[in-house]
Amino acid sequence: MHEDSGGHGLVRLATEGDLDSVADIYAAARAFMRAHGNAAQWPDHYPTRVDAECDLALGALWVLDEGSGPVGCMSVFDRPDRTYADIQGETWLNDDPYWVMHRLAVAESGHGRGSALLAWLCDRHDNVRADTHELNAPMRRALERAGFVRRGTIICDDGTPRIAYHFVRGQSLPAGGVA
């Protein structure tokens, strides 16, 4: 299944042949985060090819392909994330069934690829939740530009906090994005 991502290539379900590229994209994203002051979010052991293999087996791994193979990826799940059950601070925008986006990464920053993946996601799903590390300013900006609203804080399985974001199609919020 191929779908246009607005001039940035095609967003499609990943295949086994994409796994090496996805692992390389994860490595590039980890290096970018470290170079920009965020060494905490993705340590050396996460995410890896094994994480991509698991997401592929679940039919949740999507790639952005500009013609010569994947240049970006994300995992999209159609089930609740248990770490989202307890949110500190602002509440979720609704309690409706939602999609979850994790592990968005691009081979090179600054080409609009992350924004293309998020636009594709939000064009297809009305209710999406995501989270990111406080130090991941590029991801926070990309989520907010895509229409995600910063909510509270969730705690990951490893005990680290993440800023929680929620996208609801048609949701209007006052200036500043806090309801």
N, C-alpha and C positions, 0 to 999 in steps of 0.2 A: 504494500500500500504506500503510495507516494502522494504527498500533498505539498503544494506550493507554500513557501513561507514568505511571500511578499518580496521577491527579488533577491533573496539570500540563498537560493537553492531549494532543495526539497527536504522536508521533515518526513522521516519514514521510520517504521519499526526497524530496529537493528536486527542484523543477522549474525550468525556465528563468525562470518568473515569480517565483521566490524570490531570484534573484541580486542584485537591488538591496537587498533586505532583508538578505541575508547580508553584503553589503559594508558596510552600515550597522552590523550587529552587530559585524563585525570592527573598524570604526572606534571604536565604543563601548567595546569590550574594550581596544583600544590606549589610549584615553583613561583608562579605569579603571586600567590597569596603571601608566601614567605618574603618575597622581594618588596612587598607593599605593606609590611607590618602585621601580617596575620598568619603567624606560625602555628596558632592554636587550633584552627578549625579543622584542617585535614592533615593529621600527622602522617608520617611515612607509611603506615600500614592501612590507611583508609583514604579514599576508596581505592580498590584495586580491581584487577581483572576478575577476581573471584566475585566481587560485588556486582560487576557488570554481567557476569555469567548468571548469577542468581536473578537479577532483574530481567535478563533476556528470557530465562526459563519461565518467568511469570508474565511475559508479554508486556512488560512495563518499560523497556529500554528503547528510547527514541533517539535518532541521530539527525543532525543537520548535515546534509550532503550537498556540497557545492559542485559536484561533478567528478571529483577525483577521490572521493571517499569522505568519511565523516570529519567535520571540523568543529563539531559541537555535539553535546549529548545532554540528556536529562532522563530521569526516571519518573514515570507518572503512574500512580496507583489509584484504583477505583474503590478503595476501602479506607476506613478511618485509620489514622496513626495513633497508636495507644499513648504516645507521649503528648498528644494534643488534648487528652482528656482533662488534664489539669493545667490551666493557664493562669498565670499571675498577672495582675494589672488589669488592663482592659479585657473584656470578654470577646469571644468570636462574634462576628456580625450576625450569624444565625446558627441554628442547630440542625440545619438540613443536611442530608447526605452530601458528601464533598469528595473531591479528588485531592490527591496529595502530590506535590512535586518535590523531588529530592535530587541531589547530585547533579545540578546543572553545571556544566563546564564547557569551556571553549578552548580551542587550540591556541588562539591568539586573541588577546583582548583588544578592544578598540575598533572592531570591524562591524559592530552591530549584531553579532551572531547570538549573543545571549538575549538581546531584545527580540530578535527574530524568533527564537525558541519560545519565549514567554508570550509573544503576540500570537503565535500559532496555538499555544495552549489555551489562552484566554478566548480565542475565537471559537474553540470547540467545547469549552466547559464553562458552565455558569457559576460554579462554586468551587474554588480551589484554595487550598491552604499550603503554606510553605514556611520555612524558617531559615535563618542564617545567623552566623556569628556576628556579634556587635562590631568586630573589627573588619568585617567584609563590606566596606563602603561601596565598592562597585556593584555587588549583588543587591544591597539595600536600595541603591539608586535605580537599578534595573527593575526591581520589583515595583517600586513606587511609580516609575514611569509607565509600567504596564497596567497600572490601576490597582495594584495590591495596596491594602491599607495596613499600616503597622498596628498591631494589637498589643498584647502583653508579652510575657516571657514564658517559654516552655523549658523543661529540663530534659536533656537527652538521657539515654540509657547510661552513659558514662558519667552522669552527674553534672555536665556542663550546661550552662544556660544558652538559649538561642532566642533571638527576636522572632516572634511569630507574626506572620502576614496572612491576610485573607483577601481574596478577590471574589466579589459577588457582582455578576453582571447587572448593571442598572442601579447599583447601590450608589446613592448620592450622599456625600458627607460634607460637613462644614469645612471651611478652609483649615488646613493643617492636617486633615485626614483622620481626626479622632472623633468618634461619635459620642 
